[in-house]
Amino acid sequence: MFKRVAIVGVGFMGGSFALALREAVKGVEILGVDINPKALEKALDLKVIDRAYERLDDLENVGLVVLASPVRTFYNIAKSLKQVLDDQTIVTDMGSVKGKLVYELENILGKKFVGGHPIAGTEKSGVENSRKDLFKGKRFILTPTPNTDQEAKRKVSELWSLLGSYVEEMDPYVHDYVFGCVSHLPHAVAFALIDALINLKKDVDLFKYPGAGFRDFTRIAASDPIMWRDIFLENKENVLTAIDVYISSLQKLVDLIREGREEELTSYLKEAREHRLRLE
Ligand code: NAI
């Protein structure tokens, strides 16, 4: 297993990975790289990392590098890493978008880059919210390409199993369609719902009366804006397709309510309810 691991982006996900790694792999040395000195300071104080770096150039003898910053930072980070890493170093990531990003990172870094996405998280950000049990019992999606080095893939897969995740493989483009629908769309809708309430507020501050439904539904709108800006832009096509279909569903609902089509409205709601109940 890896003796020295560098995490680029020591926030909520990078910090949670570090805590889980420390517990699973005894004696591992964890290096943290971040552009925010305060994040590094906190990570050292909380003993999440052993050593802190503000520059990638200073990394040496690292077996594994894990990218855990917002997805649109990955391109430049990969270019800088290419200058400092030797051929043996495996690079992986925790980014929420894969697709062409995986192929571009592979072009820069070579076949020892293995794309991945832990299906675990919350609306929290920052290293102070890190949790060592975040990945236990959760899915981890590996997104290899036909070029991915098999040994590197096996090692990354084994590591995530060791952290308690169920590892599953998926084509990078299929990944972006699936998570564009089940994760990126709901986040877009939650942000938009809050925006709608800002516009709906007249003389009364609507945010003073949050019902349980409103709280449940909009929890994810408290997520980090930079992280979500990057996800929406990087998975633009899938997100826009999903939003278009969602607008059609809303329009159907609008028509049924406006025209008072009672029976069809009941069926629409019933079908949605049944699908939701199957998730429990
Ligand atoms: P976060 O905001 O808590 O942490 C991001 C960290 O990256 C910050 O400390 C920031 O200073 C640092 N950073 C920004 N630009 C950088 C750069 N150029 N070089 C080095 N460090 C840089 O965000 P979080 O939630 O930890 O997300 C990180 C990654 O994990 C994102 O790519 C996201 O898509 C992915 N992810 C997040 C999940 C979540 O629920 N939060 C779930 C699954 C994946």
Boltz pocket constraint, residues with backbone or C-beta under 6 A from the ligand:
constraints:
  - pocket:
      binder: B
      contacts: [[A, 8], [A, 9], [A, 10], [A, 11], [A, 12], [A, 13], [A, 14], [A, 33], [A, 34], [A, 35], [A, 36], [A, 39], [A, 67], [A, 68], [A, 69], [A, 70], [A, 71], [A, 73], [A, 77], [A, 94], [A, 95], [A, 96], [A, 97], [A, 117], [A, 118], [A, 119], [A, 120], [A, 121], [A, 122], [A, 123], [A, 124], [A, 125], [A, 126], [A, 127], [A, 224], [A, 227], [A, 231]]
      max_distance: 6.0
